[in-house]
Amino acid sequence: MSKCIHLVEDDEDIRFIVEYVLMEEGYEVESFGTASKFYQKEPDDQADLVILDVMLPDGNGIEICRKLKAEPATAHIPIIIMSAHAAEKSILEEACADGFISKPFDLTDLLKKVKVLLNI
């Protein structure tokens, strides 16, 4: 069974490319363009990994990360934060994320981080 990744990214081009690359690697990907669409998913629809953009039109990836890490049902899920406007160390501390990707990013680096966090 393939690993499921939830991707929350408002930029359609970035979302398309990341989703495509992850699917080519054999991952199941569910994409969301807004925080509200992410929150509307079925509660039992759990991911093996979540990738969050920091700046969303209706929310913030840091807040989403904090909520996921605070819930016992989702605290174990690794989370990667993506941002073009933030410093890695402060984001990792503030969001309690497991990984950080600075935009623009190299797709090979993204895949490496995904594999490390999924223990593949």
N, C-alpha and C positions, 0 to 999 in steps of 0.2 A: 504494500500500500504506500502510495506516495505521500510525502509530507505536504501539509497545507500551510500556505503563507497568506496572511491578510496584509494588503498593501493599502495604506491611506495616504493619498497624494492628490492634490488638487490640480496640478499641471497635467493636462491630458497627454502631452507628448512624453513626459517623464514616466507617467503611469503606464502608458502603452509599451515603452521600451523595456522598463523593468519587468513588467508582467510577461512580455514576450521572452526575454532572456531567461527568466525563472522557469517558464513553462517548457522552454527548449531543454532545460536541465532536468526536466521530469517532475517538477513541483506542481501541485495544484495551487492555483492562485485565485483569490477573491479580491477584487479591487473596489475601492471606495473613494469618491472624489471629495467627500466632505465628512466631517466628524459625525453629523447627524445620520448620514447613510450608514456609517460604521456602527453606530449605536442601534440602528433599526434592524440589524441582522438578528437572526434567531439566537436567543441566549445560549442554547446548547451547541451552536455552531462555533466550535473552538478551533483555533489555529495552533500549529506547532511553532510558529514564529510570526511576529508582527513587525512590519516596517512602517514607520510613521514619519510623515513630514511635520516639521514644527509649525509652520505657518499655514493654516487652513482658513478658508473664507468664513467658517462658522465655529471655529474652535482652535485648539492648539494641541499639537502632538505631545507636548510635555504633560498637559493635563490628562490626556487620554492614557499616557504611560503610567502616570501616578495612580489613576483609577484602576487600571488593570493590575498593577503591582500591589494595590491595597486589598483587592478581592482575593480571598483564599482560592476560589475556583480558577483564577487566571494568573495568580502571582508567580507561578512556575514557568510561564510562557516567556521565552526570550524575546526581547524587543530591541530593534535597531531604530535609532532616530536619525533622520536626514535633515540637514539644514545648510543653507548657503550663508546664513547670517549669524551663526553662533560659534562659540569656541567649544571644542570637544569636551574638555574637562568640566566646564561649568554645566553643560547640557547633561552629561552623564550623572553628575551629582544631583542636579536639580530634578531630573526626570526619573532617576533610578533605572535608567536604561542599561542594557547589557552590551550595547555597541553603538557606534556613531559613524556616520558617513557624511563627509563634507561635500556639498555640491559646488561645482560639478564634480562628478565622481567617475572613476574607472569601473566599468562593468565587471572586470576580472576581480578587482578588489571587493566589490559588492558580493560576488559569488563566493569568494573565500570567506568573508565574514559570515555569510549565511551558512555555509558548510560547517564552520567552526561552532557556531551557536547551536546548530542541529546535531552536532557530534557525528558528522558524516566523514 
